């Protein structure tokens, strides 16, 4: 097929794809049965099998090539004084059409699956229902107890911060154990042939405020190896949740928490509960600042030091580009059925409350 004709066909196909994705979003049960628990399982297993054994991120190299090709395209565009704008438009649309297909077919249709609330048989609340402060206090108290207990077990002295003794590679390799244990309780989180790696872009993603990401083009999950080690077990568990088809950020946070909390290793459990406690504490702050101040007085000094370690780390990398990128990502999440955008990360507290009501945090 002639290049011009091919680009036109692919451009038309892009709009057909957008329409199909939109229509499929109204059939979550169909997506769950035939895609998330059907085609996607084979796609993800295939990618993890062919790329998982490679010690570095193939997906990051693909991203780098795409970035370089985009830069070359832009340079060529501005240098060419006799450019054919119509031809260039079809070329750009055709390229995006291919990317769009890979993105949604390889993973992103999972955005349209039903909430994890359904598969775990949790009691769902009506959207926009008012926060039950007593439920929020109850889950916050439980998380504070768990954090306090684990911090004492790991340090003996409540004034000392927990220091994870493992290397980044060791944390990555240990992550699978949490999912093996979680799968024994809920037979839907089987994680074979791991493909979890250090990001080659750790410094850039730190500057834009992200600690990890999933690459749907290769099925690899990448984590920022620069982040405080205390956050790493929870971050690794979160990214694996995305690999297993949990697209929602709040649900990936929730499943990541459960996997790390089901881990036999106390450092993983501490990382999970510290992260969840911080989310719950933030929810307390949003609804009752006086109560928030009361909770601050209950937190052991060692736990406070771990919380400050994370806060100070991210403060070092604050820059003017970060909020711009986060506006972009916020809108990306909203387009993909996460109405709260970046705030959806914090919705995992509601899921924890629902989980605790049915199963009790162990």
N, C-alpha and C positions, 0 to 999 in steps of 0.2 A: 504494500500500500504506500502511495506517495506520502512524504512527510507532512505536507500541508493538509492533505485529506485526513491522515491519521490524527493530527492534532485537533481538527474540527470534530471528528468522531469522539475523541476522548473528552473534549470540552462539553459536548452535548451529554456524554455519559456522566460527567460530573453532576449536572443538574438533575439527572435521573436518579443518581445515587442519593443526593440530598433529599429528594422527594421520598425515596424508599426508606431511608433512615428515619425520616419524620413519621411516615406511616407506621413503621414497625414499632416506634416508641409508644403507640397506642395498644400494642399487643404484648405486654410484659410476660404473660404466661407462655406465649409462643416462644419468645426469646429465651426464657428460662429453660424450657424443655428441649428445644431443638438447637439452640446456640450455646448458652452458658453450660448446660449439662450434656451437650451433644458435640457439635463441631468444635467448639472452643477447647474442649478437653484434649482433643487430638492435635489441634494447632499448637497449643501451649506446650504439650508434652514433646512434640516434634522439635520446636524451637529450643527448648531446654536441653534436649538430647544432643542436638548438633552444635549448640553454642555453649552449653553449661560447662564443659570440660576445659574450655579455653580460659587461661588465667587472667585475661584482661577483657574489657568490654568491647565486643564487636560492634554493638549498637552505638557506642560513643564514636567509634571510627566512622561509621556510616553517617552519623550526625555531622561530624567534622567535614566529611566529603560534601555533604549537602550544603553546609554553610559556605565552603569554598566555592562550590558551583554557583551558589546564589550571588556571592560577591563578584565572581567572574561575569555572570550574566548582567549584573547592574553596571559594572564597569563598561562592558561592551555596549550596553543600552545607551549610556550617556556619551560614549565616544563616537558612536555611529551616527553621522549627520544625515545619512540617507536611509534611516531605519523605516521599516514597514510596520507601523503600529498595529495594524490588524493581525499580521502574521505573528508579531511578538505576543499579542494578547492571547491568541490561540495556543501558542507555545507554553505560556505561563499557565493557562487554564488546564492544558493537557497534563503538564507536570503535576499540578495540584490534584488533578483527578486521580492520578496513579497513587499519590500519597494518601489521599482521602480514602480510596478503596482499601489500601493496606491497613490504614489506621483503624477503620471500623470493622473490616472483616477479620483482622487478626486479633482484635481485642475490644474496641470501643463500643460495640453493640451491647456489651455488658452494662453500659449506662442505662439501658432500657429494661433491665431485668427487675423483677419485684424486689422489694426491700428484704434484707436479711432477716427482718422481723418475722416474715412469713415462714422461711425455712427453719428457723429456730423456734417457731411457734411461740413468739413473745406477744405480749399484749400491747397493741399499738394505741397511741393516743391520737386524738384528732389534731390535724395540723393547726398551728397558731393557738393551741390551747394554752391557758396560763400555766406558768411554772408552779408546781407544788413545792413550796419552800421546805416543807417537812421531809418530803422525799429527797430533795436535794441535800438537806442537812444529813439525812440518814446515810446516803451513799458517800458523802464527804467524810463523815465520821468513820465509816468502814475503811475507806481508803487511807485516811490519816492513821488509823490503828495499824494497818498493814505496813505502811511506810515506816512508821515508828518501830514496829516489831522487827522488820527486816534490817533496818539501819543498825539497831542494837546488836542483832545477830552477826552482822558483817563487820562491825567496828568495835563492839563491846562498850565503847564510850560514846554517849549520845551527843557529844560536842564535836565528834570527828565526821568529816564527810566520807561517804562510801567511795572507794577507789577501785574501779574494775581492773583486775589483774591480767586480763587477757589482751592479746593483740587484736587489731581490727580483723585480721584473717581468722583468728580463733573465734571471735564473736560471730562472724559470718557463718563459719562452719557449724557452730553450735545452734544456730537459729532453727534448723530443721527439727530438732528434738522437741521444741515446744509444739510444733504442728503435728508431730507424731502423737503426742499426748492428747492434744485437742481433738484429733481425728478419732481417738478411742471413744470420746464422749459424743461427738457429732460427726457422723460418718460422711462428711462432705468436704473435709479439709486435707485430703491426702496430698502430700507434697513430695513427689519423687523427682529424681534427677534435678537437684537444685541448680539454679543459675543466678546467684546473688554475688555481686562483685563491687569492688571499690570503683567509684566514678573517676574517669580520667579528667573530668571537668570539676573536680571538687572545689577548687578555689573560686571559679566563676559562679557556681551555684551557691556557694556560701555568701558571696556578695549580693546575690538576689534573694537570699533568705530561705533557701530550701536545703533540706538535709538528705534528700533522696528522691528518686524518680524511677518510673517503670518505662521501658522502651518496648512499645508494642510491635515494632518492626523486627525485633529479634527475640522477644520474650524474656529479655534479661532485666533484672532489677539492680539498680545501682544505688550505693549509699555514699554519702560524703564522709571521707575518712578523716576530715579535719574537725568534725564536731566533737564535743566532749564525750568521752568514752561512756559516761553514765547514760547518755541518750541513745547510744548505738544499738543495744539489744532491742529496744522498742522500735527504733527506726527500721532496723532489718526486718522485724516481724511485720511492720506496717507494709513495707514494699512487697513482701512475699504474699500478703493478702491481695494486693493488686494482681500479682501473677496468677493467683487462683480465681481470677475473674470478679473480684470485689472492686468495682470501679468507684463507687462513692467514697469520698475521703473520710466521712464520719464513720462509715461502716468498716473501712480499712483500718482506721484507728481502733475501732472496737474489736475487730477480729485480731488485729495485731496485739492488742492488750491481752485478749484471752489466751492467745498462743504463748506469749511471753510469761503470762501469769500461770499457765499450766506447765511451765518448764520446771525441770527438777533443780535447776541452778538458781540460787538465791539472788545472784546479781541480775539475772534476767527478770526475776519477779520484782526486784526492787525498782529496776528501770521502768517496768510496766506500770507499777503502782504509783511511782513518783510522777510519771507523765499524766496518768489519769487523775491523780490528786490535784495537779496543777490546773487541769481543765475544769475540774469541779470547783476549785477555789476561784477561778476566774468567773464561773457562773454565779458563785456566791457574791462576788464583788459587784457584778452587774445588777444584782437584785437587792442587795442589802450591804452597804459599805460598813456599817457598824458591826454586823455579824462577821464580815470579812476580817476586820481588825481583831475580833475576838479569836478567830481561827489562827491568825498569825502568832498570837501569844502561846498557842498550844503546840506549835511545830518545834521539834527538837532542833538545837543549834546545828547539828551535823546535817540534817535535812535542808535547813535554810542555806547552808554553805553549798550544797549540791545545786539548789535552785539558783543561787547567785552565780555559780560557775557557768551555768547555761545562759543566764541573762547577760552576764558580762561578755561571754564569748560572742553572742550575736551583736551586742552593742559595738564591738570592735570593728565589725564589718558593715555597719550602717553607711549608706551612701545614697546619693540622689536617684540612682537608677532603680534601686530596689522597689520603691513605691510605684514606679511606672510599670515595672514588670508585674507587680502584684495586682495592679488594676487590670492588666491584660489577662492574667490567670484567673482573677475573680470573675471576669466576664466569660472566660472559657468554661469555667465550672457551671455558671448559670445557663449557658447555652446547652450544656450537657446535663440538664435536668437536676442540677444541684442549686436550688433556688437561693440558698443562703450564701453562695459563693465561697469565699475563703472562710467565712464564719461557720461553714458546715463542718469543719474539722472539730469544732467544739460540741457538735451535736452528739458526739459519742457518749456524752454524759447521760443523755436521755436513754440511749441504748443500754448503758450499764444499769440504770435504774430498772428498766424493763427486765433485763437479765436477772438482776438480783431478786426481783419480785417472784420470778418463776423458779430459778435454780439456786439462788443464794451464791454470793461470791465465796469461793473456797480459799 
